[in-house]
Amino acid sequence: MSIALTHQIVVAYLARNQLPADGVAGLLVSVHTALAEVERRLKGADAAGPSLPTQDEVRRSITPEALISFEDGRPYKLLTRHLARRGL
């Protein structure tokens, strides 16, 4: 997948920018390396999975005044408002 994506990115870049012929190989290598690193990090993040909050963290996040979000740390008075801001 990263080879096809590398090709698309380099072709799009060269369509809008001038680059000496001897610089194309370096551009291909750098784009491919960057995409491979992103792909490696994504695979590592998928393997680890999302970290679940502990029972103590959940208890502390629910207060009489507000619900504390795990995503942004902000207090919300209504759960519906929090979910609406997240697009749910």
N, CA, C and O atoms as a printed pandas DataFrame, in Angstrom:
     atom_number atom_name residue_name chain_id  residue_number  x_coord  y_coord  z_coord
0              1         N          MET        A               1    0.820   -1.194    0.000
1              2        CA          MET        A               1    0.000    0.000    0.000
2              3         C          MET        A               1    0.861    1.254    0.000
3              4         O          MET        A               1    0.542    2.220   -0.693
4              5         N          SER        A               2    1.932    1.253    0.755
5              6        CA          SER        A               2    2.728    2.472    0.857
6              7         C          SER        A               2    3.443    2.801   -0.463
7              8         O          SER        A               2    3.760    3.965   -0.709
8              9         N          ILE        A               3    3.697    1.815   -1.302
9             10        CA          ILE        A               3    4.345    2.092   -2.591
10            11         C          ILE        A               3    3.393    2.853   -3.507
11            12         O          ILE        A               3    3.788    3.826   -4.149
12            13         N          ALA        A               4    2.141    2.412   -3.567
13            14        CA          ALA        A               4    1.153    3.111   -4.400
14            15         C          ALA        A               4    0.903    4.514   -3.873
15            16         O          ALA        A               4    0.789    5.458   -4.654
16            17         N          LEU        A               5    0.817    4.661   -2.553
17            18        CA          LEU        A               5    0.601    5.975   -1.957
18            19         C          LEU        A               5    1.812    6.874   -2.172
19            20         O          LEU        A               5    1.668    8.070   -2.424
20            21         N          THR        A               6    3.000    6.298   -2.072
21            22        CA          THR        A               6    4.227    7.060   -2.352
22            23         C          THR        A               6    4.199    7.586   -3.782
23            24         O          THR        A               6    4.538    8.742   -4.033
24            25         N          HIS        A               7    3.800    6.748   -4.700
25            26        CA          HIS        A               7    3.718    7.137   -6.107
26            27         C          HIS        A               7    2.747    8.301   -6.284
27            28         O          HIS        A               7    3.063    9.281   -6.959
28            29         N          GLN        A               8    1.578    8.194   -5.684
29            30        CA          GLN        A               8    0.574    9.256   -5.822
30            31         C          GLN        A               8    1.060   10.576   -5.241
31            32         O          GLN        A               8    0.858   11.633   -5.839
32            33         N          ILE        A               9    1.699   10.517   -4.077
33            34        CA          ILE        A               9    2.181   11.745   -3.432
34            35         C          ILE        A               9    3.280   12.393   -4.262
35            36         O          ILE        A               9    3.266   13.606   -4.471
36            37         N          VAL        A              10    4.226   11.598   -4.734
37            38        CA          VAL        A              10    5.344   12.143   -5.513
38            39         C          VAL        A              10    4.857   12.707   -6.834
39            40         O          VAL        A              10    5.312   13.775   -7.244
40            41         N          VAL        A              11    3.955   12.030   -7.506
41            42        CA          VAL        A              11    3.414   12.536   -8.774
42            43         C          VAL        A              11    2.671   13.847   -8.546
43            44         O          VAL        A              11    2.828   14.789   -9.322
44            45         N          ALA        A              12    1.872   13.915   -7.498
45            46        CA          ALA        A              12    1.143   15.153   -7.201
46            47         C          ALA        A              12    2.112   16.291   -6.869
47            48         O          ALA        A              12    1.897   17.429   -7.287
48            49         N          TYR        A              13    3.161   15.993   -6.132
49            50        CA          TYR        A              13    4.150   17.015   -5.787
50            51         C          TYR        A              13    4.867   17.524   -7.030
51            52         O          TYR        A              13    5.038   18.729   -7.214
52            53         N          LEU        A              14    5.286   16.586   -7.884
53            54        CA          LEU        A              14    6.021   16.972   -9.088
54            55         C          LEU        A              14    5.140   17.702  -10.097
55            56         O          LEU        A              14    5.652   18.462  -10.919
56            57         N          ALA        A              15    3.848   17.491  -10.051
57            58        CA          ALA        A              15    2.943   18.187  -10.962
58            59         C          ALA        A              15    2.882   19.678  -10.627
59            60         O          ALA        A              15    2.609   20.495  -11.506
60            61         N          ARG        A              16    3.130   20.033   -9.387
61            62        CA          ARG        A              16    3.028   21.433   -8.956
62            63         C          ARG        A              16    4.365   22.092   -8.651
63            64         O          ARG        A              16    4.431   23.313   -8.508
64            65         N          ASN        A              17    5.430   21.306   -8.548
65            66        CA          ASN        A              17    6.737   21.835   -8.154
66            67         C          ASN        A              17    7.817   21.374   -9.111
67            68         O          ASN        A              17    7.737   20.289   -9.687
68            69         N          GLN        A              18    8.822   22.208   -9.271
69            70        CA          GLN        A              18    9.967   21.840  -10.089
70            71         C          GLN        A              18   11.028   21.224   -9.192
71            72         O          GLN        A              18   11.301   21.711   -8.095
72            73         N          LEU        A              19   11.621   20.139   -9.686
73            74        CA          LEU        A              19   12.653   19.454   -8.933
74            75         C          LEU        A              19   13.662   18.915   -9.940
75            76         O          LEU        A              19   13.269   18.350  -10.961
76            77         N          PRO        A              20   14.954   19.080   -9.669
77            78        CA          PRO        A              20   15.952   18.516  -10.588
78            79         C          PRO        A              20   15.797   17.005  -10.680
79            80         O          PRO        A              20   15.339   16.361   -9.736
80            81         N          ALA        A              21   16.172   16.457  -11.797
81            82        CA          ALA        A              21   15.998   15.018  -12.030
82            83         C          ALA        A              21   16.714   14.182  -10.979
83            84         O          ALA        A              21   16.219   13.126  -10.584
84            85         N          ASP        A              22   17.874   14.643  -10.523
85            86        CA          ASP        A              22   18.596   13.858   -9.525
86            87         C          ASP        A              22   17.961   13.950   -8.131
87            88         O          ASP        A              22   18.351   13.204   -7.232
88            89         N          GLY        A              23   17.000   14.842   -7.939
89            90        CA          GLY        A              23   16.330   14.974   -6.656
90            91         C          GLY        A              23   15.102   14.094   -6.516
91            92         O          GLY        A              23   14.573   13.937   -5.415
92            93         N          VAL        A              24   14.644   13.518   -7.619
93            94        CA          VAL        A              24   13.431   12.695   -7.587
94            95         C          VAL        A              24   13.650   11.429   -6.758
95            96         O          VAL        A              24   12.767   11.019   -6.004
96            97         N          ALA        A              25   14.812   10.817   -6.895
97            98        CA          ALA        A              25   15.093    9.590   -6.138
98            99         C          ALA        A              25   15.077    9.876   -4.636
99           100         O          ALA        A              25   14.518    9.099   -3.862
100          101         N          GLY        A              26   15.677   10.966   -4.230
101          102        CA          GLY        A              26   15.678   11.327   -2.810
102          103         C          GLY        A              26   14.274   11.613   -2.300
103          104         O          GLY        A              26   13.930   11.265   -1.171
104          105         N          LEU        A              27   13.463   12.254   -3.144
105          106        CA          LEU        A              27   12.080   12.537   -2.774
106          107         C          LEU        A              27   11.300   11.237   -2.592
107          108         O          LEU        A              27   10.542   11.096   -1.632
108          109         N          LEU        A              28   11.483   10.295   -3.504
109          110        CA          LEU        A              28   10.816    8.999   -3.389
110          111         C          LEU        A              28   11.198    8.286   -2.093
111          112         O          LEU        A              28   10.340    7.745   -1.396
112          113         N          VAL        A              29   12.474    8.292   -1.784
113          114        CA          VAL        A              29   12.949    7.616   -0.578
114          115         C          VAL        A              29   12.391    8.282    0.673
115          116         O          VAL        A              29   11.942    7.600    1.594
116          117         N          SER        A              30   12.418    9.604    0.710
117          118        CA          SER        A              30   11.957   10.286    1.923
118          119         C          SER        A              30   10.451   10.126    2.127
119          120         O          SER        A              30    9.996    9.949    3.257
120          121         N          VAL        A              31    9.682   10.186    1.051
121          122        CA          VAL        A              31    8.230   10.008    1.175
122          123         C          VAL        A              31    7.913    8.570    1.595
123          124         O          VAL        A              31    7.071    8.349    2.466
124          125         N          HIS        A              32    8.577    7.608    0.985
125          126        CA          HIS        A              32    8.340    6.204    1.331
126          127         C          HIS        A              32    8.735    5.932    2.782
127          128         O          HIS        A              32    8.020    5.222    3.487
128          129         N          THR        A              33    9.841    6.475    3.231
129          130        CA          THR        A              33   10.277    6.288    4.613
130          131         C          THR        A              33    9.268    6.883    5.589
131          132         O          THR        A              33    8.946    6.266    6.605
132          133         N          ALA        A              34    8.773    8.073    5.285
133          134        CA          ALA        A              34    7.796    8.724    6.158
134          135         C          ALA        A              34    6.502    7.916    6.225
135          136         O          ALA        A              34    5.936    7.743    7.304
136          137         N          LEU        A              35    6.036    7.426    5.092
137          138        CA          LEU        A              35    4.808    6.621    5.090
138          139         C          LEU        A              35    4.996    5.288    5.817
139          140         O          LEU        A              35    4.088    4.823    6.505
140          141         N          ALA        A              36    6.161    4.681    5.669
141          142        CA          ALA        A              36    6.433    3.428    6.373
142          143         C          ALA        A              36    6.443    3.661    7.883
143          144         O          ALA        A              36    5.962    2.815    8.638
144          145         N          GLU        A              37    6.980    4.787    8.331
145          146        CA          GLU        A              37    6.984    5.107    9.756
146          147         C          GLU        A              37    5.569    5.326   10.278
147          148         O          GLU        A              37    5.227    4.857   11.364
148          149         N          VAL        A              38    4.754    6.029    9.517
149          150        CA          VAL        A              38    3.364    6.245    9.919
150          151         C          VAL        A              38    2.624    4.906    9.999
151          152         O          VAL        A              38    1.885    4.655   10.951
152          153         N          GLU        A              39    2.824    4.069    9.014
153          154        CA          GLU        A              39    2.176    2.751    8.998
154          155         C          GLU        A              39    2.629    1.905   10.190
155          156         O          GLU        A              39    1.819    1.212   10.804
156          157         N          ARG        A              40    3.918    1.962   10.514
157          158        CA          ARG        A              40    4.446    1.203   11.654
158          159         C          ARG        A              40    3.828    1.697   12.956
159          160         O          ARG        A              40    3.467    0.893   13.814
160          161         N          ARG        A              41    3.705    3.011   13.109
161          162        CA          ARG        A              41    3.119    3.563   14.329
162          163         C          ARG        A              41    1.637    3.207   14.448
163          164         O          ARG        A              41    1.147    2.922   15.541
164          165         N          LEU        A              42    0.933    3.225   13.328
165          166        CA          LEU        A              42   -0.490    2.870   13.363
166          167         C          LEU        A              42   -0.680    1.409   13.745
167          168         O          LEU        A              42   -1.592    1.080   14.504
168          169         N          LYS        A              43    0.159    0.544   13.233
169          170        CA          LYS        A              43    0.058   -0.870   13.587
170          171         C          LYS        A              43    0.371   -1.070   15.062
171          172         O          LYS        A              43   -0.265   -1.896   15.718
172          173         N          GLY        A              44    1.330   -0.336   15.591
173          174        CA          GLY        A              44    1.658   -0.427   17.009
174          175         C          GLY        A              44    0.531    0.080   17.881
175          176         O          GLY        A              44    0.265   -0.485   18.942
176          177         N          ALA        A              45   -0.135    1.139   17.450
177          178        CA          ALA        A              45   -1.254    1.687   18.219
178          179         C          ALA        A              45   -2.445    0.734   18.199
179          180         O          ALA        A              45   -3.152    0.608   19.198
180          181         N          ASP        A              46   -2.671    0.064   17.073
181          182        CA          ASP        A              46   -3.772   -0.893   16.975
182          183         C          ASP        A              46   -3.516   -2.107   17.861
183          184         O          ASP        A              46   -4.440   -2.637   18.477
184          185         N          ALA        A              47   -2.265   -2.542   17.923
185          186        CA          ALA        A              47   -1.941   -3.716   18.727
186          187         C          ALA        A              47   -2.123   -3.426   20.210
187          188         O          ALA        A              47   -2.583   -4.283   20.965
188          189         N          ALA        A              48   -1.761   -2.217   20.624
189          190        CA          ALA        A              48   -1.880   -1.865   22.040
190          191         C          ALA        A              48   -3.342   -1.700   22.434
191          192         O          ALA        A              48   -3.727   -2.042   23.552
192          193         N          GLY        A              49   -4.153   -1.182   21.526
193          194        CA          GLY        A              49   -5.565   -0.965   21.812
194          195         C          GLY        A              49   -5.764    0.238   22.722
195          196         O          GLY        A              49   -4.806    0.763   23.288
196          197         N          PRO        A              50   -6.986    0.664   22.857
197          198        CA          PRO        A              50   -7.248    1.812   23.723
198          199         C          PRO        A              50   -7.108    1.410   25.182
199          200         O          PRO        A              50   -7.500    0.313   25.578
200          201         N          SER        A              51   -6.547    2.307   25.970
201          202        CA          SER        A              51   -6.415    2.007   27.391
202          203         C          SER        A              51   -7.735    2.313   28.089
203          204         O          SER        A              51   -8.317    3.381   27.902
204          205         N          LEU        A              52   -8.190    1.379   28.882
205          206        CA          LEU        A              52   -9.452    1.546   29.588
206          207         C          LEU        A              52   -9.197    2.206   30.936
207          208         O          LEU        A              52   -8.197    1.913   31.592
208          209         N          PRO        A              53  -10.091    3.090   31.351
209          210        CA          PRO        A              53   -9.905    3.734   32.654
210          211         C          PRO        A              53  -10.143    2.739   33.786
211          212         O          PRO        A              53  -10.919    1.792   33.658
212          213         N          THR        A              54   -9.463    2.979   34.880
213          214        CA          THR        A              54   -9.644    2.116   36.044
214          215         C          THR        A              54  -10.925    2.512   36.779
215          216         O          THR        A              54  -11.525    3.545   36.479
216          217         N          GLN        A              55  -11.334    1.704   37.724
217          218        CA          GLN        A              55  -12.543    2.010   38.485
218          219         C          GLN        A              55  -12.378    3.309   39.268
219          220         O          GLN        A              55  -13.319    4.095   39.379
220          221         N          ASP        A              56  -11.196    3.531   39.804
221          222        CA          ASP        A              56  -10.964    4.767   40.561
222          223         C          ASP        A              56  -11.061    5.998   39.663
223          224         O          ASP        A              56  -11.599    7.026   40.072
224          225         N          GLU        A              57  -10.538    5.895   38.436
225          226        CA          GLU        A              57  -10.622    7.027   37.512
226          227         C          GLU        A              57  -12.076    7.321   37.148
227          228         O          GLU        A              57  -12.470    8.482   37.035
228          229         N          VAL        A              58  -12.861    6.277   36.966
229          230        CA          VAL        A              58  -14.274    6.472   36.639
230          231         C          VAL        A              58  -14.991    7.136   37.808
231          232         O          VAL        A              58  -15.773    8.066   37.609
232          233         N          ARG        A              59  -14.731    6.665   39.025
233          234        CA          ARG        A              59  -15.374    7.269   40.204
234          235         C          ARG        A              59  -15.017    8.745   40.351
235          236         O          ARG        A              59  -15.879    9.565   40.667
236          237         N          ARG        A              60  -13.761    9.080   40.123
237          238        CA          ARG        A              60  -13.335   10.484   40.245
238          239         C          ARG        A              60  -13.902   11.359   39.137
239          240         O          ARG        A              60  -14.053   12.567   39.319
240          241         N          SER        A              61  -14.216   10.767   37.996
241          242        CA          SER        A              61  -14.716   11.572   36.875
242          243         C          SER        A              61  -16.185   11.950   37.029
243          244         O          SER        A              61  -16.665   12.854   36.345
244          245         N          ILE        A              62  -16.897   11.275   37.909
245          246        CA          ILE        A              62  -18.318   11.570   38.114
246          247         C          ILE        A              62  -18.458   12.310   39.438
247          248         O          ILE        A              62  -18.286   11.737   40.514
248          249         N          THR        A              63  -18.774   13.592   39.332
249          250        CA          THR        A              63  -18.934   14.426   40.520
250          251         C          THR        A              63  -20.349   14.983   40.544
251          252         O          THR        A              63  -21.037   14.944   39.524
252          253         N          PRO        A              64  -20.800   15.500   41.679
253          254        CA          PRO        A              64  -22.134   16.099   41.737
254          255         C          PRO        A              64  -22.265   17.333   40.828
255          256         O          PRO        A              64  -23.360   17.657   40.369
256          257         N          GLU        A              65  -21.150   18.009   40.577
257          258        CA          GLU        A              65  -21.195   19.220   39.755
258          259         C          GLU        A              65  -21.152   18.922   38.258
259          260         O          GLU        A              65  -21.813   19.602   37.473
260          261         N          ALA        A              66  -20.381   17.915   37.859
261          262        CA          ALA        A              66  -20.200   17.692   36.425
262          263         C          ALA        A              66  -19.633   16.301   36.168
263          264         O          ALA        A              66  -19.196   15.595   37.077
264          265         N          LEU        A              67  -19.660   15.943   34.901
265          266        CA          LEU        A              67  -19.031   14.721   34.409
266          267         C          LEU        A              67  -17.717   15.148   33.753
267          268         O          LEU        A              67  -17.724   15.992   32.856
268          269         N          ILE        A              68  -16.599   14.582   34.184
269          270        CA          ILE        A              68  -15.296   14.945   33.640
270          271         C          ILE        A              68  -14.995   14.012   32.470
271          272         O          ILE        A              68  -15.018   12.790   32.617
272          273         N          SER        A              69  -14.715   14.594   31.322
273          274        CA          SER        A              69  -14.453   13.812   30.112
274          275         C          SER        A              69  -13.059   13.201   30.157
275          276         O          SER        A              69  -12.105   13.865   30.562
276          277         N          PHE        A              70  -12.930   11.941   29.744
277          278        CA          PHE        A              70  -11.620   11.312   29.619
278          279         C          PHE        A              70  -10.908   11.775   28.364
279          280         O          PHE        A              70   -9.682   11.702   28.293
280          281         N          GLU        A              71  -11.648   12.251   27.370
281          282        CA          GLU        A              71  -11.054   12.653   26.107
282          283         C          GLU        A              71  -10.371   14.007   26.181
283          284         O          GLU        A              71   -9.251   14.162   25.695
284          285         N          ASP        A              72  -11.038   14.997   26.788
285          286        CA          ASP        A              72  -10.446   16.332   26.816
286          287         C          ASP        A              72  -10.280   16.898   28.220
287          288         O          ASP        A              72   -9.754   18.001   28.375
288          289         N          GLY        A              73  -10.717   16.170   29.248
289          290        CA          GLY        A              73  -10.535   16.609   30.618
290          291         C          GLY        A              73  -11.442   17.737   31.069
291          292         O          GLY        A              73  -11.286   18.258   32.173
292          293         N          ARG        A              74  -12.387   18.117   30.226
293          294        CA          ARG        A              74  -13.285   19.222   30.557
294          295         C          ARG        A              74  -14.504   18.699   31.303
295          296         O          ARG        A              74  -14.965   17.584   31.057
296          297         N          PRO        A              75  -15.022   19.514   32.217
297          298        CA          PRO        A              75  -16.249   19.109   32.914
298          299         C          PRO        A              75  -17.481   19.433   32.064
299          300         O          PRO        A              75  -17.537   20.475   31.411
300          301         N          TYR        A              76  -18.449   18.546   32.081
301          302        CA          TYR        A              76  -19.705   18.752   31.359
302          303         C          TYR        A              76  -20.859   18.583   32.340
303          304         O          TYR        A              76  -20.899   17.622   33.108
304          305         N          LYS        A              77  -21.787   19.518   32.306
305          306        CA          LYS        A              77  -22.960   19.460   33.188
306          307         C          LYS        A              77  -23.962   18.414   32.707
307          308         O          LYS        A              77  -24.608   17.740   33.510
308          309         N          LEU        A              78  -24.079   18.291   31.398
309          310        CA          LEU        A              78  -25.029   17.341   30.830
310          311         C          LEU        A              78  -24.288   16.358   29.928
311          312         O          LEU        A              78  -23.431   16.751   29.135
312          313         N          LEU        A              79  -24.620   15.106   30.056
313          314        CA          LEU        A              79  -23.997   14.094   29.222
314          315         C          LEU        A              79  -24.368   14.304   27.756
315          316         O          LEU        A              79  -23.549   14.063   26.869
316          317         N          THR        A              80  -25.585   14.748   27.497
317          318        CA          THR        A              80  -26.002   14.955   26.111
318          319         C          THR        A              80  -25.166   16.037   25.438
319          320         O          THR        A              80  -24.857   15.924   24.252
320          321         N          ARG        A              81  -24.798   17.073   26.168
321          322        CA          ARG        A              81  -23.975   18.137   25.592
322          323         C          ARG        A              81  -22.593   17.595   25.236
323          324         O          ARG        A              81  -22.044   17.912   24.181
324          325         N          HIS        A              82  -22.051   16.793   26.107
325          326        CA          HIS        A              82  -20.736   16.189   25.846
326          327         C          HIS        A              82  -20.785   15.295   24.612
327          328         O          HIS        A              82  -19.903   15.359   23.757
328          329         N          LEU        A              83  -21.809   14.471   24.525
329          330        CA          LEU        A              83  -21.926   13.573   23.395
330          331         C          LEU        A              83  -22.174   14.333   22.101
331          332         O          LEU        A              83  -21.679   13.935   21.047
332          333         N          ALA        A              84  -22.926   15.411   22.167
333          334        CA          ALA        A              84  -23.189   16.232   20.983
334          335         C          ALA        A              84  -21.910   16.862   20.467
335          336         O          ALA        A              84  -21.708   16.946   19.255
336          337         N          ARG        A              85  -21.051   17.303   21.357
337          338        CA          ARG        A              85  -19.777   17.901   20.929
338          339         C          ARG        A              85  -18.871   16.871   20.287
339          340         O          ARG        A              85  -18.009   17.225   19.482
340          341         N          ARG        A              86  -19.046   15.618   20.622
341          342        CA          ARG        A              86  -18.257   14.538   20.036
342          343         C          ARG        A              86  -18.911   13.985   18.779
343          344         O          ARG        A              86  -18.372   13.066   18.163
344          345         N          GLY        A              87  -20.048   14.517   18.391
345          346        CA          GLY        A              87  -20.723   14.066   17.179
346          347         C          GLY        A              87  -21.500   12.780   17.359
347          348         O          GLY        A              87  -21.779   12.075   16.389
348          349         N          LEU        A              88  -21.849   12.474   18.592
349          350        CA          LEU        A              88  -22.598   11.231   18.847
350          351         C          LEU        A              88  -24.067   11.527   19.090
351          352         O          LEU        A              88  -24.852   10.607   19.321
